[in-house]
């Protein structure tokens, strides 16, 4: 496997100075975006599929073990405050369960039946998209999850840093990010993990853009759950509506701290109730609501 090969460039890394170690790691990391770029056609296909299924009320389920599973959970969790998604809409599922997020559970990844059973337990259906994540491309837990998803009729995506790989063969949309041997042989939390993180960023962010949760480059569906986020919401409303910061704060309070609603109230001069109705009629796409003013 490519991810298990030794790198000749780092064969003597244990003899280098600290600065030199960091430089060679940085050089190796610089190659990762190129590997991801080569996978963009498959990533775009995955995004379009995810958008289609979420519009039908489906879910996006990331499945992985170890580092891959933790990255999936991280991406899923961040969708809630950033895009105001329901926690059920984007989920991260890790072999070994929640304890595996903070404690190594290496044996859990070998349980193929558990991957299958976890999909059944989550009531995966044909509206869902299951994304299997495994740097090696052959983690039994992920293979079991993809097999279950295929049997049920869900859409399937696989992210691997090896090719060929069993999970790529199982997925309707295979994504191969071939980053090459790791700085420390087999330590796929390094370049492979970085590639997976970049791809997951793309899958969730591009999906939410397509679903209308971003206006220009502003997160207009964000959930303002703390002081920092409330201030961000205030800046977004002021920026798009052309009102003062104080007026933006008043509009947000009037609109239940719904950013889109506050913007429509300001731009169209309607009540929050009418603003919500217009946003809903536009499928949640703020640009569509404001198109006559652009």
Phi, psi and omega per residue, in radians:
X1 nan 2.455 -3.137
X2 -1.011 -0.672 -3.100
X3 -1.273 -0.182 3.123
X4 -1.847 -0.060 3.135
X5 -1.287 2.722 3.101
X6 -1.544 2.471 3.086
X7 -1.595 2.156 3.090
X8 -1.162 -0.487 -3.103
X9 -1.202 -0.395 -3.079
X10 -2.064 0.285 -3.040
X11 -1.070 -0.458 -3.132
X12 -2.009 0.523 -3.061
X13 -1.105 -0.454 -3.126
X14 -1.281 -0.118 -3.141
X15 -1.823 -0.013 -3.048
X16 -1.569 2.823 3.018
X17 -1.250 2.880 3.122
X18 -1.002 -0.810 3.136
X19 -1.026 -0.766 -3.117
X20 -1.162 -0.663 3.073
X21 -1.035 -0.809 -3.126
X22 -1.135 -0.673 3.137
X23 -1.131 -0.742 -3.122
X24 -1.232 -0.609 3.051
X25 -1.116 -0.749 3.137
X26 -1.120 -0.706 3.088
X27 -1.075 -0.749 3.131
X28 -1.150 -0.730 3.135
X29 -1.087 -0.554 -3.107
X30 -1.128 -0.314 -3.141
X31 -1.447 -0.247 -3.036
X32 -1.153 -0.821 -3.137
X33 -0.994 -0.574 3.106
X34 -1.133 -0.691 3.102
X35 -1.133 -0.683 3.116
X36 -1.185 -0.704 3.133
X37 -1.020 -0.688 3.136
X38 -1.141 -0.339 3.132
X39 -1.669 0.040 -3.040
X40 -0.993 -0.696 3.115
X41 -1.002 -0.732 3.125
X42 -1.232 -0.656 3.110
X43 -1.113 -0.728 3.111
X44 -1.081 -0.727 3.110
X45 -1.084 -0.706 3.116
X46 -1.118 -0.761 3.127
X47 -1.035 -0.830 -3.128
X48 -1.058 -0.662 3.112
X49 -1.185 -0.751 3.129
X50 -1.095 -0.768 3.123
X51 -1.022 -0.819 -3.131
X52 -1.035 -0.755 -3.095
X53 -1.292 -0.652 3.107
X54 -1.172 -0.609 3.088
X55 -1.119 -0.407 3.119
X56 -1.612 0.159 3.120
X57 1.557 0.208 -3.142
X58 -1.423 -3.081 -3.103
X59 -2.193 2.768 3.034
X60 -1.916 2.055 -3.079
X61 -2.057 2.010 3.050
X62 -1.566 2.344 -3.123
X63 -2.281 2.223 3.114
X64 -2.844 3.114 3.092
X65 -2.242 2.647 3.111
X66 1.016 -2.364 -3.126
X67 -0.999 -0.749 -3.122
X68 -1.056 -0.744 3.120
X69 -1.160 -0.699 -3.139
X70 -1.145 -0.665 3.105
X71 -1.127 -0.670 3.094
X72 -1.120 -0.746 3.108
X73 -1.106 -0.759 3.131
X74 -1.010 -0.837 -3.109
X75 -1.123 -0.713 -3.133
X76 -1.123 -0.788 -3.102
X77 -1.092 -0.680 -3.084
X78 -1.220 -0.322 3.131
X79 -1.164 -0.485 -3.075
X80 -1.168 -0.969 3.129
X81 -1.283 -0.551 -3.060
X82 -1.320 -0.698 -3.036
X83 -2.131 0.091 3.107
X84 1.002 0.691 3.075
X85 -1.431 2.698 2.987
X86 -1.150 2.418 -3.140
X87 -0.977 -0.391 3.136
X88 -1.407 -0.320 -3.020
X89 -1.245 -0.786 3.080
X90 -2.092 2.082 -3.060
X91 -2.196 2.529 3.013
X92 -1.929 2.227 -3.095
X93 -2.122 2.156 -3.064
X94 -2.067 2.417 3.092
X95 -1.021 2.269 -3.102
X96 1.661 -0.112 3.088
X97 1.353 -3.000 -3.037
X98 -0.962 -0.568 -3.127
X99 -1.066 -0.515 -3.111
X100 -1.222 -0.182 3.094
X101 -1.200 -0.550 -3.069
X102 -2.092 -0.143 3.127
X103 -2.289 2.421 3.103
X104 -1.073 2.280 3.102
X105 -2.344 1.035 -2.961
X106 -1.067 -0.584 -3.117
X107 -1.178 -0.419 -3.079
X108 -1.116 -0.471 -3.079
X109 -1.234 -0.301 -3.110
X110 -1.502 -0.044 -3.059
X111 -1.603 1.584 -3.129
X112 -1.115 -0.704 -3.126
X113 -1.116 -0.597 3.123
X114 -1.154 -0.668 3.082
X115 -1.058 -0.757 3.105
X116 -1.109 -0.822 -3.086
X117 -1.128 -0.633 -3.135
X118 -1.145 -0.564 3.073
X119 -1.210 -0.709 3.104
X120 -1.135 -0.732 -3.131
X121 -1.135 -0.493 3.117
X122 -1.501 0.064 3.134
X123 0.960 0.771 3.088
X124 -1.031 2.395 -3.132
X125 -2.393 -3.099 -3.012
X126 -1.191 -0.207 3.103
X127 -1.497 -0.214 -3.044
X128 -1.545 2.824 3.004
X129 -2.131 2.158 3.109
X130 -1.856 2.144 3.139
X131 -1.905 1.918 3.086
X132 -1.522 2.251 -3.070
X133 -2.097 2.105 3.105
X134 -2.764 2.048 -3.133
X135 -1.010 -0.744 -3.137
X136 -1.229 -0.479 -3.096
X137 1.400 0.139 -3.065
X138 -2.439 0.376 3.136
X139 -1.157 2.116 -3.071
X140 -0.999 -0.699 3.129
X141 -1.021 -0.767 -3.138
X142 -1.220 -0.668 3.080
X143 -1.039 -0.775 3.119
X144 -1.080 -0.697 3.138
X145 -1.134 -0.766 3.131
X146 -1.170 -0.647 3.086
X147 -1.083 -0.735 3.108
X148 -1.116 -0.787 -3.127
X149 -1.059 -0.736 3.119
X150 -1.127 -0.722 3.132
X151 -1.092 -0.701 -3.106
X152 -1.299 -0.501 -3.130
X153 1.815 0.234 3.068
X154 -1.306 2.770 3.013
X155 -1.289 2.542 -3.093
X156 -2.261 2.449 3.086
X157 -2.289 2.545 3.069
X158 -2.303 2.422 3.086
X159 -2.069 2.056 -3.107
X160 -2.371 2.661 3.045
X161 -1.856 0.247 2.996
X162 -2.201 2.603 3.041
X163 -2.678 2.202 0.064
X164 -1.249 2.836 3.135
X165 -2.747 2.494 -3.111
X166 -0.958 -0.715 -3.093
X167 -1.213 -0.504 3.079
X168 -1.169 -0.625 3.115
X169 -1.201 -0.525 -3.084
X170 -1.432 -0.406 -2.988
X171 -1.551 2.525 3.032
X172 -1.161 -0.564 3.109
X173 -2.218 1.770 3.119
X174 -1.541 2.319 3.104
X175 -2.089 2.003 3.129
X176 -1.948 2.062 3.082
X177 -1.946 1.697 -2.995
X178 -1.602 1.554 -3.052
X179 -1.520 -0.170 3.108
X180 1.507 -3.114 -3.115
X181 -1.002 2.588 -3.115
X182 -1.439 2.769 3.070
X183 -0.971 -0.819 3.005
X184 -1.859 2.038 -2.959
X185 -0.884 2.128 3.073
X186 1.462 -0.062 -3.118
X187 -1.474 1.431 -3.010
X188 -1.344 0.084 2.972
X189 -1.296 -0.185 -3.078
X190 -1.512 -1.885 -3.068
X191 -1.090 -0.717 3.134
X192 -1.092 -0.766 3.115
X193 -1.097 -0.686 3.101
X194 -1.105 -0.761 3.119
X195 -1.084 -0.753 3.121
X196 -1.085 -0.742 3.129
X197 -1.081 -0.765 3.122
X198 -1.073 -0.728 -3.122
X199 -1.192 -0.732 3.108
X200 -1.116 -0.694 3.043
X201 -0.940 -0.790 -3.115
X202 -1.160 -0.798 -3.098
X203 -1.021 -0.878 -3.083
X204 -1.283 -0.777 -3.061
X205 -1.179 -0.827 3.138
X206 -1.124 -0.638 3.078
X207 -1.063 -0.827 -3.099
X208 -1.193 -0.571 3.035
X209 -1.083 -0.816 -3.138
X210 -1.112 -0.492 -3.140
X211 -1.496 0.040 3.066
X212 1.508 0.297 -3.119
X213 -1.563 0.080 3.061
X214 -2.300 2.356 3.048
X215 -2.077 2.194 -2.936
X216 0.995 -2.003 3.011
X217 -2.173 0.540 -3.079
X218 -1.915 2.432 -3.089
X219 -1.467 1.448 -3.011
X220 -1.394 -0.015 3.047
X221 -1.958 0.236 -3.101
X222 -1.056 2.704 3.108
X223 -1.800 1.997 -3.081
X224 -1.481 1.589 -3.019
X225 -1.906 -0.013 3.054
X226 -2.609 3.106 -3.045
X227 -1.065 -0.756 3.142
X228 -1.053 -0.777 -3.099
X229 -1.254 -0.570 3.057
X230 -1.106 -0.723 3.112
X231 -1.162 -0.645 3.091
X232 -1.128 -0.765 3.118
X233 -1.035 -0.715 3.139
X234 -1.100 -0.745 3.117
X235 -1.131 -0.680 -3.132
X236 -1.133 -0.807 3.136
X237 -1.092 -0.761 3.134
X238 -1.100 -0.731 -3.103
X239 -1.110 -0.834 -3.051
X240 -1.373 -0.595 -3.050
X241 -1.580 -0.281 -3.125
X242 1.254 0.510 3.129
X243 -1.919 2.981 3.116
X244 -1.255 2.864 3.108
X245 -1.073 -0.692 3.135
X246 -1.124 -0.743 3.123
X247 -1.167 -0.647 3.099
X248 -1.083 -0.717 3.094
X249 -1.097 -0.707 3.128
X250 -1.138 -0.730 3.132
X251 -1.118 -0.680 3.113
X252 -1.137 -0.759 3.103
X253 -1.071 -0.748 3.126
X254 -1.101 -0.512 -3.043
X255 -1.801 0.277 3.125
X256 1.164 0.514 -3.109
X257 1.009 0.530 2.980
X258 -1.583 1.967 -3.008
X259 -1.089 -0.855 -3.137
X260 -1.031 -0.774 -3.115
X261 -1.073 -0.775 -3.138
X262 -1.086 -0.666 -3.139
X263 -1.156 -0.770 -3.123
X264 -1.170 -0.678 3.076
X265 -1.018 -0.786 -3.107
X266 -1.214 -0.770 -3.026
X267 -1.347 -0.612 -3.054
X268 -1.847 -0.149 3.116
X269 1.156 0.631 -3.135
X270 -1.968 3.006 3.111
X271 -1.328 2.803 3.075
X272 -0.990 -0.633 -3.131
X273 -1.127 -0.778 3.117
X274 -1.190 -0.674 3.110
X275 -1.035 -0.790 3.135
X276 -1.093 -0.696 -3.133
X277 -1.138 -0.690 3.133
X278 -1.215 -0.653 3.087
X279 -1.122 -0.771 3.122
X280 -1.092 -0.734 -3.133
X281 -1.123 -0.457 3.133
X282 -1.601 0.217 -3.139
X283 1.178 0.421 3.125
X284 1.449 0.062 -3.076
X285 -1.588 1.861 -3.087
X286 -1.073 -0.682 3.141
X287 -1.018 -0.616 3.119
X288 -1.178 -0.686 3.137
X289 -1.153 -0.647 -3.046
X290 -1.684 0.144 -2.977
X291 -1.039 -0.548 -3.125
X292 -1.284 -0.219 -3.132
X293 -1.804 -0.029 -3.080
X294 -1.656 nan nan
